[in-house]
Amino acid sequence: MSRNTGPVWRISRRLRFSILETGEELAKRPYIPGQHGSPTKRIKQSNYGLQKAEKQKIRHMYGLSEKQFYNTFLKASKRKGVTGTNLLVMLESRLDNIVYRMGFGKTRRAARQLVNHGHILVDGKKVDIPSYELKPGQVVEVKEKSRNLAMINEALEANISFKDFVNVDKDNKKGTYTRYPERNELNTEVNELLVIEYYNR
C-alpha cells in the first residue's frame, strides 16, 4: 500500500483520531465519514480491528507507507529497550518530523516537501531524504536562499511552543535535536502495544 495523499481530515474522521494532533479535524464532525457515519451509531471492532486501527493512526500521523512503517517496526524490534517506545522515537527522529517539530512546516506534509525540495541542511549539508534518521546533537537549518519562503515564515509565526527535545532559533531558522524524546512527551492517544500485537499475531 502506498502513502496516502488524500484528504487528511477524512482519514482522521475514519480513525476518530487527529492525525494533525490539533483536534481540528474532529471538532465539528467527530464521527466517521460517509452515509453510514451517523454520530449516534456505534461500531464494534474486533481485537484485530483495534490493532489495525492503532497501526493506521501512527502510520498516517507520520505519513509513512505501509512498507516504510513495517520496516521501521522491524528495526525498532531489534534495538535494545521497549519495542513500542523505540518505534515512536525512531519515527520522531525522522528528518521530516524534526523539521515539523522545529516549526519550519505547519504540517508534516509541508515539512516533507521542504526536505524533498532541498531547502533543509543537516550539519551544514543538504539532505533531501525525509526518512533520514537524526541523532541528538545534529543541527537542522533552512538553507540561506530559502529563508524568506512564505510557507516557512507563516509556519514559524503560527508555532507558539516547541517540544523540549528540540532547541530552535527562529531568527536564524536553525535548530538542534538535543536529545531523544521520552514516551510521555509524545502523543498519549496512541497505544503502540496494539501495533506490536498486530505485527506479532
C-alpha positions in Angstrom: 0.0 0.0 0.0 1.4 3.4 -1.0 1.5 6.6 1.0 -2.0 8.2 1.3 -2.1 11.6 -0.3 -5.8 12.1 0.0 -7.7 14.4 2.5 -6.2 14.2 5.9 -9.4 15.2 7.6 -11.3 12.3 6.1 -8.7 9.8 7.3 -8.8 11.4 10.8 -12.6 11.1 10.9 -12.5 7.5 9.8 -10.0 6.6 12.6 -11.6 9.0 15.1 -8.1 10.4 15.8 -6.5 13.7 15.0 -3.6 12.9 12.6 -2.5 16.6 12.8 -2.5 16.4 16.6 -4.6 19.6 16.8 -8.1 18.1 17.1 -9.4 20.5 14.5 -10.4 17.7 12.1 -12.8 16.2 14.6 -14.1 19.5 16.1 -17.3 19.7 14.0 -17.9 16.2 13.0 -16.3 13.6 15.3 -17.8 10.6 13.5 -16.8 8.5 10.5 -17.4 10.0 7.0 -19.9 8.6 4.5 -23.6 7.7 4.6 -23.1 5.2 7.5 -21.2 7.7 9.7 -24.1 8.6 12.0 -23.0 10.4 15.2 -25.1 8.1 17.2 -24.0 4.8 15.5 -21.6 2.6 17.5 -19.2 0.5 15.6 -18.0 -2.7 17.3 -14.4 -3.7 16.5 -12.7 -7.0 16.9 -9.3 -7.2 18.6 -7.7 -7.4 15.1 -9.7 -4.3 14.0 -8.5 -2.3 17.1 -4.9 -3.4 16.5 -5.0 -2.4 12.8 -6.7 0.9 13.6 -3.9 1.8 16.0 -1.3 0.9 13.5 -3.0 3.1 10.9 -3.2 6.0 13.4 0.5 6.1 13.9 1.3 5.4 10.2 -0.9 8.2 8.9 0.2 10.6 11.6 3.9 10.3 10.5 2.9 9.9 6.8 4.6 6.6 6.1 3.7 4.0 3.5 2.9 0.5 4.8 6.2 -0.9 3.8 8.2 2.0 5.4 6.2 1.6 8.6 6.8 -2.1 8.8 10.5 -1.8 8.1 10.7 0.8 10.9 9.0 -1.6 13.2 11.5 -4.4 12.3 14.4 -2.1 13.1 12.8 -0.9 16.4 12.3 -4.6 17.4 16.0 -5.3 17.0 17.1 -2.4 19.2 17.6 -2.6 23.0 14.7 -1.4 25.1 10.9 -1.4 24.7 9.9 -2.0 21.0 6.9 0.3 21.1 8.8 3.2 22.5 11.7 2.5 20.1 9.3 2.7 17.2 7.9 6.1 18.3 11.3 7.5 19.0 12.6 6.4 15.6 9.5 8.0 13.9 10.1 11.2 15.8 13.8 11.2 14.8 12.9 11.3 11.1 14.2 14.5 9.4 10.7 15.5 8.1 9.3 15.1 11.6 12.0 17.2 13.2 11.6 19.9 10.6 7.9 19.9 11.6 8.7 19.9 15.3 11.0 22.9 14.8 8.1 24.8 13.3 9.5 25.2 9.8 6.4 23.5 8.3 2.8 23.8 9.5 2.2 20.1 9.0 4.4 17.0 8.5 3.4 17.0 4.8 4.7 20.6 4.4 7.9 19.7 6.3 8.4 16.7 4.0 8.0 18.9 1.0 10.7 21.3 2.3 13.1 18.3 2.7 12.3 16.8 -0.7 12.9 20.1 -2.5 16.3 20.6 -0.9 15.5 23.5 1.4 16.9 21.8 4.5 20.5 21.4 5.7 21.7 18.9 8.4 25.1 19.9 10.0 25.6 22.3 7.0 25.0 19.7 4.3 21.9 19.4 2.1 19.7 16.3 3.0 16.7 15.7 0.8 15.6 12.3 2.3 12.6 12.7 4.6 13.3 9.4 6.3 16.9 10.4 7.3 17.2 9.5 11.0 18.7 12.2 13.1 20.8 11.7 16.2 20.9 14.0 19.2 23.3 17.0 18.7 22.7 17.3 15.0 21.8 20.8 13.7 18.9 21.3 11.3 18.5 24.6 9.4 16.8 26.2 6.5 19.1 26.8 3.5 20.1 30.5 3.3 18.4 31.0 -0.1 15.2 29.5 1.3 14.9 31.5 4.5 12.4 34.0 3.0 9.9 31.4 1.8 6.4 32.5 2.8 5.4 29.0 3.9 8.3 28.8 6.4 7.7 32.2 7.9 4.0 31.6 8.2 4.7 28.3 9.9 7.1 29.8 12.4 4.7 32.6 13.2 1.9 30.1 13.9 4.1 28.0 16.1 3.8 29.2 19.7 5.7 26.4 21.6 8.2 23.7 20.8 8.9 20.3 22.1 11.6 20.1 24.8 13.8 17.8 22.7 14.4 20.5 20.1 16.1 23.9 20.6 15.1 26.4 17.9 16.5 29.8 16.9 13.6 31.3 15.0 15.5 34.3 13.7 18.2 32.2 12.0 15.8 29.4 11.2 18.0 26.9 12.8 17.5 24.2 15.4 19.2 21.4 17.3 17.8 18.0 18.0 19.1 18.0 21.6 18.0 14.5 22.8 15.8 11.6 22.1 12.2 12.2 23.2 10.7 10.4 26.2 7.4 8.5 25.8 5.4 10.9 28.0 6.4 13.8 25.6 4.8 12.0 22.6 1.1 11.5 21.7 -0.7 9.9 24.6 -3.7 8.9 22.4 -1.9 6.1 20.6 -1.3 2.7 22.1 1.9 1.3 20.5 1.4 -2.0 22.3 -1.5 -2.8 19.9 0.8 -2.2 17.0 3.2 -4.8 18.4 0.3 -7.2 18.9 -0.8 -6.6 15.3 2.6 -7.5 13.8 3.2 -10.4 16.2 -0.2 -12.0 15.7 
